[in-house]
Amino acid sequence: GEFQTFQHYFKQINLRIMKRFIDIGANLTDSMFRGVYRGKAAHADDYAAMLDRAWSVGVEKIIVTAGCKQDIDEALTLVKGEPRLYTTVGVHPTRCGEFDAAPSPTEYMDNLR
């Protein structure tokens, strides 16, 4: 009835004035987005549903944070085929120990390319 018409009208107005966002630091390579916390399955994988929720509230782009070689490989897989996802490439300060394990810091950085 009249209330449903009002709800529809309100949704249309709300969609026009909805704020738009870019998430500039999403740690989407973290296993928690796949339902795993501290190595144990806690819930079903809800990665796709999480992205749907983000898109539905005005998030237009997400920049996936990749702070080491493993994260970069995972992030590149995540962003492939989804034009609203982007990724960083770099080394987070908490992962700088990876430089020590590499033959040289230069070689490590070259492998990030």
Secondary structure, DSSP 8 states (H G I E B T S, - for coil): -HHHHHHHHHHHHHHHH---EEEEEE-TTSGGGGTEETTEE-S---HHHHHHHHHHTTEEEEEE---SHHHHHHHHHHHTT-TTEEE--S--GGGTHHHHHSS-HHHHHHHT-
